[in-house]
Amino acid sequence: MSQSTITVKVKLFAAYQEAYGLPELILDFPDGTTVSAVCDRLISEHPELTQWRDLTRFGINFTLVEPDTLLQNNDEVVLIPPVSGG
């Protein structure tokens, strides 16, 4: 039996965008994945992002959410690290 997958669009900002050199990614995850697992995957691919893990806020479809929020197919995810500037 194969596990169902979902596809999400991940919008990248600040340090995440700098690490990937892209404004967004399209990624597949197993059904039942939390939004924090998106962050974990990006950090596993770019370990220099580890410093932002505990400081990153999460959004799904223009709403701030808790890290344990489950993703749905076609969600738009944003990872919001702290930013500075003016």
HTML snippet that shows the backbone in 3Dmol.js (N, CA, C, O; Angstrom):
<script src="https://3Dmol.org/build/3Dmol-min.js"></script>
<div id="view" style="width:600px;height:400px;position:relative"></div>
<script>
const pdb = `
ATOM      1  N   MET A   1       0.852  -1.177   0.000  1.00  0.00           N
ATOM      2  CA  MET A   1       0.000   0.000   0.000  1.00  0.00           C
ATOM      3  C   MET A   1       0.899   1.242   0.000  1.00  0.00           C
ATOM      4  O   MET A   1       1.802   1.343   0.831  1.00  0.00           O
ATOM      5  N   SER A   2       0.672   2.159  -0.892  1.00  0.00           N
ATOM      6  CA  SER A   2       1.494   3.362  -0.975  1.00  0.00           C
ATOM      7  C   SER A   2       0.881   4.465  -0.124  1.00  0.00           C
ATOM      8  O   SER A   2      -0.338   4.559   0.021  1.00  0.00           O
ATOM      9  N   GLN A   3       1.753   5.296   0.433  1.00  0.00           N
ATOM     10  CA  GLN A   3       1.298   6.408   1.266  1.00  0.00           C
ATOM     11  C   GLN A   3       0.899   7.572   0.371  1.00  0.00           C
ATOM     12  O   GLN A   3       1.561   7.856  -0.627  1.00  0.00           O
ATOM     13  N   SER A   4      -0.181   8.239   0.734  1.00  0.00           N
ATOM     14  CA  SER A   4      -0.664   9.391  -0.008  1.00  0.00           C
ATOM     15  C   SER A   4       0.285  10.565   0.195  1.00  0.00           C
ATOM     16  O   SER A   4       0.841  10.746   1.279  1.00  0.00           O
ATOM     17  N   THR A   5       0.467  11.361  -0.858  1.00  0.00           N
ATOM     18  CA  THR A   5       1.329  12.535  -0.751  1.00  0.00           C
ATOM     19  C   THR A   5       0.529  13.799  -1.036  1.00  0.00           C
ATOM     20  O   THR A   5      -0.521  13.778  -1.678  1.00  0.00           O
ATOM     21  N   ILE A   6       1.075  14.898  -0.530  1.00  0.00           N
ATOM     22  CA  ILE A   6       0.507  16.213  -0.792  1.00  0.00           C
ATOM     23  C   ILE A   6       1.593  17.071  -1.424  1.00  0.00           C
ATOM     24  O   ILE A   6       2.784  16.821  -1.235  1.00  0.00           O
ATOM     25  N   THR A   7       1.177  18.075  -2.171  1.00  0.00           N
ATOM     26  CA  THR A   7       2.093  19.027  -2.787  1.00  0.00           C
ATOM     27  C   THR A   7       1.799  20.404  -2.212  1.00  0.00           C
ATOM     28  O   THR A   7       0.647  20.832  -2.157  1.00  0.00           O
ATOM     29  N   VAL A   8       2.858  21.094  -1.783  1.00  0.00           N
ATOM     30  CA  VAL A   8       2.684  22.442  -1.234  1.00  0.00           C
ATOM     31  C   VAL A   8       3.653  23.401  -1.918  1.00  0.00           C
ATOM     32  O   VAL A   8       4.722  23.007  -2.383  1.00  0.00           O
ATOM     33  N   LYS A   9       3.252  24.658  -1.967  1.00  0.00           N
ATOM     34  CA  LYS A   9       4.125  25.729  -2.457  1.00  0.00           C
ATOM     35  C   LYS A   9       4.725  26.395  -1.222  1.00  0.00           C
ATOM     36  O   LYS A   9       4.000  26.797  -0.312  1.00  0.00           O
ATOM     37  N   VAL A  10       6.042  26.509  -1.194  1.00  0.00           N
ATOM     38  CA  VAL A  10       6.733  27.120  -0.070  1.00  0.00           C
ATOM     39  C   VAL A  10       7.335  28.439  -0.529  1.00  0.00           C
ATOM     40  O   VAL A  10       8.227  28.461  -1.377  1.00  0.00           O
ATOM     41  N   LYS A  11       6.846  29.533   0.035  1.00  0.00           N
ATOM     42  CA  LYS A  11       7.379  30.862  -0.268  1.00  0.00           C
ATOM     43  C   LYS A  11       8.570  31.105   0.657  1.00  0.00           C
ATOM     44  O   LYS A  11       8.481  30.920   1.871  1.00  0.00           O
ATOM     45  N   LEU A  12       9.680  31.520   0.062  1.00  0.00           N
ATOM     46  CA  LEU A  12      10.908  31.710   0.822  1.00  0.00           C
ATOM     47  C   LEU A  12      11.207  33.194   1.017  1.00  0.00           C
ATOM     48  O   LEU A  12      11.068  33.993   0.091  1.00  0.00           O
ATOM     49  N   PHE A  13      11.619  33.551   2.231  1.00  0.00           N
ATOM     50  CA  PHE A  13      11.967  34.927   2.551  1.00  0.00           C
ATOM     51  C   PHE A  13      13.302  34.962   3.284  1.00  0.00           C
ATOM     52  O   PHE A  13      13.724  33.974   3.884  1.00  0.00           O
ATOM     53  N   ALA A  14      13.953  36.113   3.225  1.00  0.00           N
ATOM     54  CA  ALA A  14      15.180  36.405   3.985  1.00  0.00           C
ATOM     55  C   ALA A  14      16.197  35.271   3.852  1.00  0.00           C
ATOM     56  O   ALA A  14      16.570  34.902   2.738  1.00  0.00           O
ATOM     57  N   ALA A  15      16.645  34.721   4.974  1.00  0.00           N
ATOM     58  CA  ALA A  15      17.723  33.718   4.964  1.00  0.00           C
ATOM     59  C   ALA A  15      17.354  32.490   4.143  1.00  0.00           C
ATOM     60  O   ALA A  15      18.223  31.905   3.497  1.00  0.00           O
ATOM     61  N   TYR A  16      16.097  32.088   4.151  1.00  0.00           N
ATOM     62  CA  TYR A  16      15.675  30.912   3.376  1.00  0.00           C
ATOM     63  C   TYR A  16      15.826  31.178   1.879  1.00  0.00           C
ATOM     64  O   TYR A  16      16.312  30.325   1.138  1.00  0.00           O
ATOM     65  N   GLN A  17      15.413  32.348   1.446  1.00  0.00           N
ATOM     66  CA  GLN A  17      15.540  32.700   0.035  1.00  0.00           C
ATOM     67  C   GLN A  17      17.010  32.832  -0.357  1.00  0.00           C
ATOM     68  O   GLN A  17      17.397  32.421  -1.451  1.00  0.00           O
ATOM     69  N   GLU A  18      17.824  33.396   0.519  1.00  0.00           N
ATOM     70  CA  GLU A  18      19.253  33.511   0.232  1.00  0.00           C
ATOM     71  C   GLU A  18      19.889  32.132   0.086  1.00  0.00           C
ATOM     72  O   GLU A  18      20.714  31.930  -0.805  1.00  0.00           O
ATOM     73  N   ALA A  19      19.525  31.187   0.938  1.00  0.00           N
ATOM     74  CA  ALA A  19      20.102  29.844   0.888  1.00  0.00           C
ATOM     75  C   ALA A  19      19.744  29.121  -0.405  1.00  0.00           C
ATOM     76  O   ALA A  19      20.588  28.450  -0.998  1.00  0.00           O
ATOM     77  N   TYR A  20      18.497  29.255  -0.841  1.00  0.00           N
ATOM     78  CA  TYR A  20      18.039  28.539  -2.032  1.00  0.00           C
ATOM     79  C   TYR A  20      18.245  29.318  -3.321  1.00  0.00           C
ATOM     80  O   TYR A  20      18.325  28.725  -4.397  1.00  0.00           O
ATOM     81  N   GLY A  21      18.330  30.643  -3.225  1.00  0.00           N
ATOM     82  CA  GLY A  21      18.457  31.453  -4.424  1.00  0.00           C
ATOM     83  C   GLY A  21      17.186  31.466  -5.260  1.00  0.00           C
ATOM     84  O   GLY A  21      17.217  31.733  -6.461  1.00  0.00           O
ATOM     85  N   LEU A  22      16.070  31.174  -4.605  1.00  0.00           N
ATOM     86  CA  LEU A  22      14.764  31.118  -5.272  1.00  0.00           C
ATOM     87  C   LEU A  22      13.710  31.758  -4.375  1.00  0.00           C
ATOM     88  O   LEU A  22      13.856  31.750  -3.153  1.00  0.00           O
ATOM     89  N   PRO A  23      12.648  32.315  -4.965  1.00  0.00           N
ATOM     90  CA  PRO A  23      11.590  32.895  -4.141  1.00  0.00           C
ATOM     91  C   PRO A  23      10.569  31.869  -3.636  1.00  0.00           C
ATOM     92  O   PRO A  23       9.846  32.136  -2.677  1.00  0.00           O
ATOM     93  N   GLU A  24      10.509  30.698  -4.280  1.00  0.00           N
ATOM     94  CA  GLU A  24       9.560  29.681  -3.840  1.00  0.00           C
ATOM     95  C   GLU A  24       9.973  28.303  -4.332  1.00  0.00           C
ATOM     96  O   GLU A  24      10.738  28.158  -5.285  1.00  0.00           O
ATOM     97  N   LEU A  25       9.438  27.293  -3.645  1.00  0.00           N
ATOM     98  CA  LEU A  25       9.680  25.897  -3.992  1.00  0.00           C
ATOM     99  C   LEU A  25       8.339  25.177  -4.067  1.00  0.00           C
ATOM    100  O   LEU A  25       7.391  25.557  -3.380  1.00  0.00           O
ATOM    101  N   ILE A  26       8.258  24.158  -4.883  1.00  0.00           N
ATOM    102  CA  ILE A  26       7.117  23.253  -4.889  1.00  0.00           C
ATOM    103  C   ILE A  26       7.643  21.920  -4.363  1.00  0.00           C
ATOM    104  O   ILE A  26       8.549  21.329  -4.951  1.00  0.00           O
ATOM    105  N   LEU A  27       7.068  21.446  -3.248  1.00  0.00           N
ATOM    106  CA  LEU A  27       7.577  20.245  -2.594  1.00  0.00           C
ATOM    107  C   LEU A  27       6.455  19.255  -2.325  1.00  0.00           C
ATOM    108  O   LEU A  27       5.301  19.634  -2.122  1.00  0.00           O
ATOM    109  N   ASP A  28       6.818  17.984  -2.329  1.00  0.00           N
ATOM    110  CA  ASP A  28       5.888  16.911  -1.979  1.00  0.00           C
ATOM    111  C   ASP A  28       6.233  16.372  -0.596  1.00  0.00           C
ATOM    112  O   ASP A  28       7.404  16.251  -0.237  1.00  0.00           O
ATOM    113  N   PHE A  29       5.200  16.052   0.170  1.00  0.00           N
ATOM    114  CA  PHE A  29       5.345  15.498   1.509  1.00  0.00           C
ATOM    115  C   PHE A  29       4.314  14.396   1.696  1.00  0.00           C
ATOM    116  O   PHE A  29       3.306  14.364   0.990  1.00  0.00           O
ATOM    117  N   PRO A  30       4.556  13.493   2.639  1.00  0.00           N
ATOM    118  CA  PRO A  30       3.528  12.507   2.978  1.00  0.00           C
ATOM    119  C   PRO A  30       2.319  13.194   3.606  1.00  0.00           C
ATOM    120  O   PRO A  30       2.461  14.205   4.293  1.00  0.00           O
ATOM    121  N   ASP A  31       1.147  12.652   3.371  1.00  0.00           N
ATOM    122  CA  ASP A  31      -0.060  13.158   4.018  1.00  0.00           C
ATOM    123  C   ASP A  31       0.153  13.082   5.524  1.00  0.00           C
ATOM    124  O   ASP A  31       0.717  12.105   6.017  1.00  0.00           O
ATOM    125  N   GLY A  32      -0.287  14.092   6.258  1.00  0.00           N
ATOM    126  CA  GLY A  32      -0.113  14.124   7.705  1.00  0.00           C
ATOM    127  C   GLY A  32       1.135  14.870   8.146  1.00  0.00           C
ATOM    128  O   GLY A  32       1.496  14.836   9.323  1.00  0.00           O
ATOM    129  N   THR A  33       1.800  15.547   7.208  1.00  0.00           N
ATOM    130  CA  THR A  33       2.997  16.321   7.524  1.00  0.00           C
ATOM    131  C   THR A  33       2.620  17.642   8.183  1.00  0.00           C
ATOM    132  O   THR A  33       1.638  18.277   7.801  1.00  0.00           O
ATOM    133  N   THR A  34       3.408  18.051   9.177  1.00  0.00           N
ATOM    134  CA  THR A  34       3.189  19.334   9.840  1.00  0.00           C
ATOM    135  C   THR A  34       3.986  20.430   9.138  1.00  0.00           C
ATOM    136  O   THR A  34       4.930  20.155   8.397  1.00  0.00           O
ATOM    137  N   VAL A  35       3.594  21.664   9.383  1.00  0.00           N
ATOM    138  CA  VAL A  35       4.289  22.789   8.771  1.00  0.00           C
ATOM    139  C   VAL A  35       5.732  22.873   9.264  1.00  0.00           C
ATOM    140  O   VAL A  35       6.609  23.301   8.513  1.00  0.00           O
ATOM    141  N   SER A  36       5.997  22.475  10.503  1.00  0.00           N
ATOM    142  CA  SER A  36       7.373  22.516  10.997  1.00  0.00           C
ATOM    143  C   SER A  36       8.265  21.517  10.266  1.00  0.00           C
ATOM    144  O   SER A  36       9.480  21.709  10.205  1.00  0.00           O
ATOM    145  N   ALA A  37       7.684  20.458   9.712  1.00  0.00           N
ATOM    146  CA  ALA A  37       8.461  19.484   8.941  1.00  0.00           C
ATOM    147  C   ALA A  37       8.996  20.105   7.649  1.00  0.00           C
ATOM    148  O   ALA A  37      10.029  19.675   7.136  1.00  0.00           O
ATOM    149  N   VAL A  38       8.302  21.111   7.124  1.00  0.00           N
ATOM    150  CA  VAL A  38       8.805  21.839   5.954  1.00  0.00           C
ATOM    151  C   VAL A  38      10.110  22.525   6.334  1.00  0.00           C
ATOM    152  O   VAL A  38      11.100  22.439   5.608  1.00  0.00           O
ATOM    153  N   CYS A  39      10.105  23.203   7.471  1.00  0.00           N
ATOM    154  CA  CYS A  39      11.303  23.874   7.965  1.00  0.00           C
ATOM    155  C   CYS A  39      12.433  22.858   8.176  1.00  0.00           C
ATOM    156  O   CYS A  39      13.576  23.102   7.791  1.00  0.00           O
ATOM    157  N   ASP A  40      12.104  21.729   8.786  1.00  0.00           N
ATOM    158  CA  ASP A  40      13.112  20.696   9.028  1.00  0.00           C
ATOM    159  C   ASP A  40      13.738  20.209   7.721  1.00  0.00           C
ATOM    160  O   ASP A  40      14.947  19.986   7.650  1.00  0.00           O
ATOM    161  N   ARG A  41      12.918  20.047   6.703  1.00  0.00           N
ATOM    162  CA  ARG A  41      13.449  19.595   5.411  1.00  0.00           C
ATOM    163  C   ARG A  41      14.386  20.633   4.802  1.00  0.00           C
ATOM    164  O   ARG A  41      15.456  20.286   4.301  1.00  0.00           O
ATOM    165  N   LEU A  42      13.992  21.897   4.842  1.00  0.00           N
ATOM    166  CA  LEU A  42      14.843  22.937   4.281  1.00  0.00           C
ATOM    167  C   LEU A  42      16.172  23.021   5.034  1.00  0.00           C
ATOM    168  O   LEU A  42      17.224  23.221   4.427  1.00  0.00           O
ATOM    169  N   ILE A  43      16.117  22.869   6.347  1.00  0.00           N
ATOM    170  CA  ILE A  43      17.337  22.906   7.148  1.00  0.00           C
ATOM    171  C   ILE A  43      18.211  21.685   6.856  1.00  0.00           C
ATOM    172  O   ILE A  43      19.437  21.794   6.850  1.00  0.00           O
ATOM    173  N   SER A  44      17.600  20.535   6.617  1.00  0.00           N
ATOM    174  CA  SER A  44      18.402  19.359   6.290  1.00  0.00           C
ATOM    175  C   SER A  44      19.116  19.536   4.953  1.00  0.00           C
ATOM    176  O   SER A  44      20.214  19.013   4.761  1.00  0.00           O
ATOM    177  N   GLU A  45      18.503  20.265   4.038  1.00  0.00           N
ATOM    178  CA  GLU A  45      19.119  20.514   2.735  1.00  0.00           C
ATOM    179  C   GLU A  45      20.123  21.668   2.787  1.00  0.00           C
ATOM    180  O   GLU A  45      21.052  21.716   1.980  1.00  0.00           O
ATOM    181  N   HIS A  46      19.943  22.598   3.733  1.00  0.00           N
ATOM    182  CA  HIS A  46      20.834  23.760   3.896  1.00  0.00           C
ATOM    183  C   HIS A  46      21.108  23.950   5.383  1.00  0.00           C
ATOM    184  O   HIS A  46      20.467  24.780   6.028  1.00  0.00           O
ATOM    185  N   PRO A  47      22.057  23.185   5.936  1.00  0.00           N
ATOM    186  CA  PRO A  47      22.316  23.236   7.389  1.00  0.00           C
ATOM    187  C   PRO A  47      22.652  24.623   7.927  1.00  0.00           C
ATOM    188  O   PRO A  47      22.521  24.856   9.128  1.00  0.00           O
ATOM    189  N   GLU A  48      23.079  25.541   7.078  1.00  0.00           N
ATOM    190  CA  GLU A  48      23.372  26.894   7.559  1.00  0.00           C
ATOM    191  C   GLU A  48      22.112  27.595   8.075  1.00  0.00           C
ATOM    192  O   GLU A  48      22.209  28.627   8.738  1.00  0.00           O
ATOM    193  N   LEU A  49      20.953  27.054   7.781  1.00  0.00           N
ATOM    194  CA  LEU A  49      19.693  27.633   8.251  1.00  0.00           C
ATOM    195  C   LEU A  49      19.329  27.199   9.674  1.00  0.00           C
ATOM    196  O   LEU A  49      18.352  27.689  10.240  1.00  0.00           O
ATOM    197  N   THR A  50      20.105  26.288  10.248  1.00  0.00           N
ATOM    198  CA  THR A  50      19.799  25.759  11.582  1.00  0.00           C
ATOM    199  C   THR A  50      19.592  26.861  12.610  1.00  0.00           C
ATOM    200  O   THR A  50      18.732  26.740  13.483  1.00  0.00           O
ATOM    201  N   GLN A  51      20.369  27.934  12.517  1.00  0.00           N
ATOM    202  CA  GLN A  51      20.260  29.028  13.497  1.00  0.00           C
ATOM    203  C   GLN A  51      18.874  29.681  13.517  1.00  0.00           C
ATOM    204  O   GLN A  51      18.524  30.355  14.485  1.00  0.00           O
ATOM    205  N   TRP A  52      18.089  29.488  12.459  1.00  0.00           N
ATOM    206  CA  TRP A  52      16.770  30.121  12.364  1.00  0.00           C
ATOM    207  C   TRP A  52      15.632  29.207  12.801  1.00  0.00           C
ATOM    208  O   TRP A  52      14.491  29.655  12.905  1.00  0.00           O
ATOM    209  N   ARG A  53      15.926  27.919  13.061  1.00  0.00           N
ATOM    210  CA  ARG A  53      14.868  26.937  13.366  1.00  0.00           C
ATOM    211  C   ARG A  53      13.921  27.424  14.465  1.00  0.00           C
ATOM    212  O   ARG A  53      12.706  27.430  14.263  1.00  0.00           O
ATOM    213  N   ASP A  54      14.442  27.826  15.609  1.00  0.00           N
ATOM    214  CA  ASP A  54      13.588  28.193  16.746  1.00  0.00           C
ATOM    215  C   ASP A  54      13.020  29.605  16.659  1.00  0.00           C
ATOM    216  O   ASP A  54      12.195  29.997  17.484  1.00  0.00           O
ATOM    217  N   LEU A  55      13.460  30.366  15.666  1.00  0.00           N
ATOM    218  CA  LEU A  55      13.005  31.753  15.519  1.00  0.00           C
ATOM    219  C   LEU A  55      11.995  31.931  14.390  1.00  0.00           C
ATOM    220  O   LEU A  55      11.400  33.000  14.250  1.00  0.00           O
ATOM    221  N   THR A  56      11.803  30.899  13.594  1.00  0.00           N
ATOM    222  CA  THR A  56      10.934  30.980  12.412  1.00  0.00           C
ATOM    223  C   THR A  56       9.467  30.839  12.807  1.00  0.00           C
ATOM    224  O   THR A  56       9.098  29.964  13.589  1.00  0.00           O
ATOM    225  N   ARG A  57       8.651  31.712  12.254  1.00  0.00           N
ATOM    226  CA  ARG A  57       7.182  31.612  12.390  1.00  0.00           C
ATOM    227  C   ARG A  57       6.646  30.981  11.119  1.00  0.00           C
ATOM    228  O   ARG A  57       7.325  30.979  10.092  1.00  0.00           O
ATOM    229  N   PHE A  58       5.434  30.446  11.179  1.00  0.00           N
ATOM    230  CA  PHE A  58       4.861  29.719  10.052  1.00  0.00           C
ATOM    231  C   PHE A  58       3.514  30.296   9.649  1.00  0.00           C
ATOM    232  O   PHE A  58       2.724  30.725  10.490  1.00  0.00           O
ATOM    233  N   GLY A  59       3.273  30.296   8.350  1.00  0.00           N
ATOM    234  CA  GLY A  59       1.983  30.692   7.827  1.00  0.00           C
ATOM    235  C   GLY A  59       1.509  29.699   6.791  1.00  0.00           C
ATOM    236  O   GLY A  59       2.304  29.130   6.044  1.00  0.00           O
ATOM    237  N   ILE A  60       0.214  29.499   6.757  1.00  0.00           N
ATOM    238  CA  ILE A  60      -0.415  28.665   5.727  1.00  0.00           C
ATOM    239  C   ILE A  60      -1.570  29.465   5.156  1.00  0.00           C
ATOM    240  O   ILE A  60      -2.471  29.889   5.880  1.00  0.00           O
ATOM    241  N   ASN A  61      -1.530  29.666   3.847  1.00  0.00           N
ATOM    242  CA  ASN A  61      -2.621  30.363   3.160  1.00  0.00           C
ATOM    243  C   ASN A  61      -2.975  31.690   3.828  1.00  0.00           C
ATOM    244  O   ASN A  61      -4.145  31.972   4.088  1.00  0.00           O
ATOM    245  N   PHE A  62      -1.946  32.503   4.103  1.00  0.00           N
ATOM    246  CA  PHE A  62      -2.098  33.855   4.645  1.00  0.00           C
ATOM    247  C   PHE A  62      -2.559  33.911   6.098  1.00  0.00           C
ATOM    248  O   PHE A  62      -3.058  34.942   6.549  1.00  0.00           O
ATOM    249  N   THR A  63      -2.396  32.815   6.833  1.00  0.00           N
ATOM    250  CA  THR A  63      -2.760  32.785   8.242  1.00  0.00           C
ATOM    251  C   THR A  63      -1.584  32.250   9.043  1.00  0.00           C
ATOM    252  O   THR A  63      -1.037  31.199   8.710  1.00  0.00           O
ATOM    253  N   LEU A  64      -1.185  32.964  10.101  1.00  0.00           N
ATOM    254  CA  LEU A  64      -0.135  32.449  10.975  1.00  0.00           C
ATOM    255  C   LEU A  64      -0.656  31.218  11.703  1.00  0.00           C
ATOM    256  O   LEU A  64      -1.792  31.196  12.177  1.00  0.00           O
ATOM    257  N   VAL A  65       0.189  30.191  11.786  1.00  0.00           N
ATOM    258  CA  VAL A  65      -0.227  28.928  12.399  1.00  0.00           C
ATOM    259  C   VAL A  65       0.853  28.431  13.356  1.00  0.00           C
ATOM    260  O   VAL A  65       1.990  28.901  13.330  1.00  0.00           O
ATOM    261  N   GLU A  66       0.481  27.484  14.188  1.00  0.00           N
ATOM    262  CA  GLU A  66       1.408  26.833  15.109  1.00  0.00           C
ATOM    263  C   GLU A  66       2.238  25.791  14.345  1.00  0.00           C
ATOM    264  O   GLU A  66       1.792  25.278  13.319  1.00  0.00           O
ATOM    265  N   PRO A  67       3.436  25.478  14.839  1.00  0.00           N
ATOM    266  CA  PRO A  67       4.322  24.537  14.143  1.00  0.00           C
ATOM    267  C   PRO A  67       3.733  23.146  13.914  1.00  0.00           C
ATOM    268  O   PRO A  67       4.128  22.460  12.971  1.00  0.00           O
ATOM    269  N   ASP A  68       2.792  22.720  14.761  1.00  0.00           N
ATOM    270  CA  ASP A  68       2.236  21.377  14.623  1.00  0.00           C
ATOM    271  C   ASP A  68       1.000  21.318  13.718  1.00  0.00           C
ATOM    272  O   ASP A  68       0.326  20.290  13.662  1.00  0.00           O
ATOM    273  N   THR A  69       0.703  22.409  13.015  1.00  0.00           N
ATOM    274  CA  THR A  69      -0.451  22.439  12.103  1.00  0.00           C
ATOM    275  C   THR A  69      -0.209  21.521  10.917  1.00  0.00           C
ATOM    276  O   THR A  69       0.851  21.564  10.292  1.00  0.00           O
ATOM    277  N   LEU A  70      -1.198  20.689  10.611  1.00  0.00           N
ATOM    278  CA  LEU A  70      -1.081  19.755   9.488  1.00  0.00           C
ATOM    279  C   LEU A  70      -1.287  20.464   8.161  1.00  0.00           C
ATOM    280  O   LEU A  70      -2.139  21.342   8.028  1.00  0.00           O
ATOM    281  N   LEU A  71      -0.492  20.065   7.190  1.00  0.00           N
ATOM    282  CA  LEU A  71      -0.606  20.616   5.841  1.00  0.00           C
ATOM    283  C   LEU A  71      -1.674  19.877   5.050  1.00  0.00           C
ATOM    284  O   LEU A  71      -1.950  18.701   5.287  1.00  0.00           O
ATOM    285  N   GLN A  72      -2.269  20.601   4.100  1.00  0.00           N
ATOM    286  CA  GLN A  72      -3.235  20.028   3.167  1.00  0.00           C
ATOM    287  C   GLN A  72      -2.670  20.174   1.752  1.00  0.00           C
ATOM    288  O   GLN A  72      -1.835  21.042   1.497  1.00  0.00           O
ATOM    289  N   ASN A  73      -3.122  19.338   0.855  1.00  0.00           N
ATOM    290  CA  ASN A  73      -2.686  19.426  -0.534  1.00  0.00           C
ATOM    291  C   ASN A  73      -2.952  20.832  -1.079  1.00  0.00           C
ATOM    292  O   ASN A  73      -4.016  21.407  -0.850  1.00  0.00           O
ATOM    293  N   ASN A  74      -1.975  21.371  -1.797  1.00  0.00           N
ATOM    294  CA  ASN A  74      -2.032  22.687  -2.440  1.00  0.00           C
ATOM    295  C   ASN A  74      -1.956  23.873  -1.481  1.00  0.00           C
ATOM    296  O   ASN A  74      -2.239  25.001  -1.882  1.00  0.00           O
ATOM    297  N   ASP A  75      -1.581  23.643  -0.227  1.00  0.00           N
ATOM    298  CA  ASP A  75      -1.384  24.772   0.691  1.00  0.00           C
ATOM    299  C   ASP A  75      -0.218  25.632   0.210  1.00  0.00           C
ATOM    300  O   ASP A  75       0.699  25.148  -0.453  1.00  0.00           O
ATOM    301  N   GLU A  76      -0.275  26.917   0.560  1.00  0.00           N
ATOM    302  CA  GLU A  76       0.853  27.822   0.358  1.00  0.00           C
ATOM    303  C   GLU A  76       1.445  28.091   1.741  1.00  0.00           C
ATOM    304  O   GLU A  76       0.788  28.642   2.624  1.00  0.00           O
ATOM    305  N   VAL A  77       2.695  27.688   1.899  1.00  0.00           N
ATOM    306  CA  VAL A  77       3.390  27.784   3.178  1.00  0.00           C
ATOM    307  C   VAL A  77       4.390  28.930   3.129  1.00  0.00           C
ATOM    308  O   VAL A  77       5.084  29.111   2.128  1.00  0.00           O
ATOM    309  N   VAL A  78       4.463  29.699   4.201  1.00  0.00           N
ATOM    310  CA  VAL A  78       5.522  30.690   4.315  1.00  0.00           C
ATOM    311  C   VAL A  78       6.293  30.421   5.602  1.00  0.00           C
ATOM    312  O   VAL A  78       5.715  30.128   6.648  1.00  0.00           O
ATOM    313  N   LEU A  79       7.618  30.531   5.493  1.00  0.00           N
ATOM    314  CA  LEU A  79       8.486  30.450   6.653  1.00  0.00           C
ATOM    315  C   LEU A  79       8.992  31.865   6.889  1.00  0.00           C
ATOM    316  O   LEU A  79       9.585  32.469   5.995  1.00  0.00           O
ATOM    317  N   ILE A  80       8.767  32.390   8.063  1.00  0.00           N
ATOM    318  CA  ILE A  80       9.058  33.795   8.338  1.00  0.00           C
ATOM    319  C   ILE A  80      10.162  33.876   9.396  1.00  0.00           C
ATOM    320  O   ILE A  80       9.887  33.836  10.595  1.00  0.00           O
ATOM    321  N   PRO A  81      11.408  33.992   8.942  1.00  0.00           N
ATOM    322  CA  PRO A  81      12.490  34.181   9.905  1.00  0.00           C
ATOM    323  C   PRO A  81      12.522  35.630  10.361  1.00  0.00           C
ATOM    324  O   PRO A  81      11.898  36.481   9.726  1.00  0.00           O
ATOM    325  N   PRO A  82      13.222  35.934  11.429  1.00  0.00           N
ATOM    326  CA  PRO A  82      13.351  37.335  11.816  1.00  0.00           C
ATOM    327  C   PRO A  82      14.087  38.106  10.719  1.00  0.00           C
ATOM    328  O   PRO A  82      15.010  37.592  10.086  1.00  0.00           O
ATOM    329  N   VAL A  83      13.660  39.332  10.516  1.00  0.00           N
ATOM    330  CA  VAL A  83      14.313  40.181   9.521  1.00  0.00           C
ATOM    331  C   VAL A  83      14.649  41.519  10.172  1.00  0.00           C
ATOM    332  O   VAL A  83      14.019  41.928  11.148  1.00  0.00           O
ATOM    333  N   SER A  84      15.633  42.178   9.624  1.00  0.00           N
ATOM    334  CA  SER A  84      15.969  43.504  10.130  1.00  0.00           C
ATOM    335  C   SER A  84      16.083  44.446   8.946  1.00  0.00           C
ATOM    336  O   SER A  84      16.154  44.020   7.794  1.00  0.00           O
ATOM    337  N   GLY A  85      16.097  45.686   9.242  1.00  0.00           N
ATOM    338  CA  GLY A  85      16.193  46.679   8.167  1.00  0.00           C
ATOM    339  C   GLY A  85      15.114  47.719   8.327  1.00  0.00           C
ATOM    340  O   GLY A  85      14.359  47.728   9.299  1.00  0.00           O
ATOM    341  N   GLY A  86      15.063  48.578   7.365  1.00  0.00           N
ATOM    342  CA  GLY A  86      14.063  49.622   7.500  1.00  0.00           C
ATOM    343  C   GLY A  86      13.710  50.220   6.179  1.00  0.00           C
ATOM    344  O   GLY A  86      12.875  51.122   6.114  1.00  0.00           O
TER     345      GLY A  86
END
`;
const viewer = $3Dmol.createViewer("view");
viewer.addModel(pdb, "pdb");
viewer.setStyle({}, {cartoon: {color: "spectrum"}});
viewer.zoomTo();
viewer.render();
</script>
